[in-house]
Amino acid sequence: MRLLFLLLSLWALSFAQDNPLRVFVSLTQSAQIEPDIYTVLLTISTEADKEVKALSLLGRVDRELSQLGLPYSGGTYWVDRKCFMGKNTQICEGFRAQALYQFRLKDVKEQDLIIQKLAQVEGISFTIHGTQWIVSANVQEAKKQELMFSLLDRATAFTTEISKKLKRECQIESITFDGPLLHLPKYVDAKSVSVSAPQPTKDLQTITVFMRLSLVCK
């Protein structure tokens, strides 16, 4: 009887080794993160009777904005004739021009410096398309790595526990990460502009990293 039990035990062990069990697990880890960049998207518009005048106004705006010393991108512009349809014909009178800028600010109050500067330039109008707090790439990457290491700790602990539950020796076969996924709060676009503009709150955002874990248990 003892010999039979021993043979059965050896057969079961051999069967488990020859027929490994694979376990697939999905894990997620989330954390709240404070945004560190405030974006302001601006369109500068002007009209003039001559193309060179429209270009000169946009050039002045560009110099005035650069003197603020605030980080921005863009500055792309276009100029075309101002035309409309008359009676069966197209009528063109003067030129219109626009330039686009996106500012990336550390302090929401810095937007007032931009608006005050633009308000001093005659012959232009400007539109704020939207404002939003975002998380910079560097901050996202740092938080992503932190969440990934936390997931690795959880994966190691899970491997130990499932080995006990299944009464098998389980090992990590492969790990795949996805993300980060950043959940942004919604903001209302600015519809009007004053010298002291509204200041959206710096709401915490949620960042999530996903892990797909493959285990082999013998």
N, C-alpha and C positions, 0 to 999 in steps of 0.2 A: 504493500500500500504506500509506504514511504517512497519507494522507488518510482511508483506511478506519479505521485504528487510532484516529485523532483523533475520527472520528465515533462510533466504538464507545465511546470513553472518555466523550465528551460525553453519549451516550445512557445509559450506566451511571450517570453522575453525576446526570442528570436523573431517571432511574428511582428512584434512592435518595432524592432530594429529594422526589419525588412519592409515594413509598411508604415513609414512615418506619417504622423498626423500633422497637417498644416492648418494653422489658425491665422485668420486675417482679422485685423482690428483697426478701427479708425478712432483716433483721439484728436481732441481739439483743446487749445489753450488760448484764453483771451485775457486781455488786460486793458485798463483805461489809460489813455495817453493824452497829455496836454498839447494842443497845437502850438507851434512856435513861429509860424509865418502868417502874416495878414496880407491877403492879396487884394489889390484894387485895380480894376480894368477900366481904362479911360479911352474915350474917343474924342479927339480934338478936331473941330470943324471950323472952316472959314470960307468966305467968298470974296472975290475981288474981280475988278474989271480986266486985269491982266494976269497971266499965268505967273509971271515973275513975282508979282505982289503976293499972290497966294503962297508961293513957295517961301518967300521971305518971312511971312507971318509964321509958317510952320517951323522955319529955321529958328526964329526968335523963341518960340515956345520950347523947342528942343534945348536951346542954350539955357533958358530959365529953369527948366526942370533938372538939367544936369547939375546946375549950381546948388541944388538942394542937398546933393551928396547922398541921396537915398537910392538903394539898389532897385533897378528896374530892367525890364527887357522890352523888346519891341522897337518903337520908333519908326516902324514901317509906315509909308504914306502913299497916297495917290492923288493925282490932280487930273481933272477932266473939265470939259466945257459944260457950262450950265445951259441945258437945252430943254425945250418944251415944244409941244405940238401946237401950231396955230391952225389956220384954215388950210388944210391939205398940204401943209408944209412944216418943216422943223425950223424952229427959231432958236438961235443960240446967243446968249447974252452973258458975257463974263465967264469966270471959272469958279469952280468949287474944289475944295481940297480937304482931306482928312488924314489924320495920323493916329496910330494905335500904340498904347503903352500899357504895360502891366507892372505895377509896383509890388515888391515883396518886402513888407515892412515887419519890423520887430515889435513896434508899438502902434496900436490902433490910432493913437493921437497924432501920429505923423501924417495921416491923411489930410488933416487940416492945413498943414504946411503946403501940401500940393494944391489944395483948393484955393488957398489964399494967394498963392503965386499965380495961378491961372486967372483969378479974378482981376489981377492987375494988368493983364494983357488985353488991350482993346482990339476989337475986330475978330474975335474968336468966340466960339461957344464950345462947351464940353459936356460930355455925358458919362456918367458912371454906370456901367452895365451891371456890375454886381460886386459885392465884397464878400470875402469868406476867409475864415481862419482855416489853415491847413497844417498838416504835419510834414515837416521837411524830410527829405530822403534819408539824411543822416540819422535823424531821431527814429524814423521808422526802422532802419536797419539795426540800430542798437536794440530796440525793443523786440524785433523779430528774433535776434540771436538769443536774447534772454528767454523768450518763450520756447524756442527750439530746445535749449538745454533743459528747461523744465519738463518738456515733453519726453526727452530722453530719460530723465529720472523716472517719470511715470511708466515709460515703456519697460525699463529695467525691473521696477517693482512688480509690474503686471506679469512679466515673464516668470519671476520667482513664484508668484501666487498661483498662476495657472499650472505650473509644474506640480505644485502640491495638490491642486484639485484633480488634475488628470493622472497623477502618479506616474508622470513621465518626465524625462529630462528635456525641457524645452529651451531652444536657443533662438535668438533673433536671426532671421535669414536675410531680411532686407527692410530698409526704412526709406520712405518717400515723404518729403515735406511739400506742402502747398501753402501759398499765401505769401505775405500777409494780406488779409482782407481788412480794409479799413472802413468802418461805418461812420459816415459823416453826418453831423446834424444839419438840418435844413435851415437856410437863411433866406430872408426876403431881400430881393434885389432893391438897391436904392433907386427911388423914382424921382427924387428931387435932391438938389444940392444946395447947401448953405455953407457959410464960412465955418461953422461948427457942425460937422456932419455927425450923424448917429454913430454910435460905437457898439457894434455887435459884441456880445459876451464871448469869452474864450471857453466855450463848452468842451468838456472832456469828450474824447472820441474813443471808440472801441476798436482795438486791433486784434485780429484772430489769426492763428497759425494752425494748419491742419497736418496731421501725421497719419500715414497709412503704414501699418506694421504687419509684417509677415513673420510668423513663427513656425519652426519645424520642431515637432515633439516626437521623440523616439522612446 
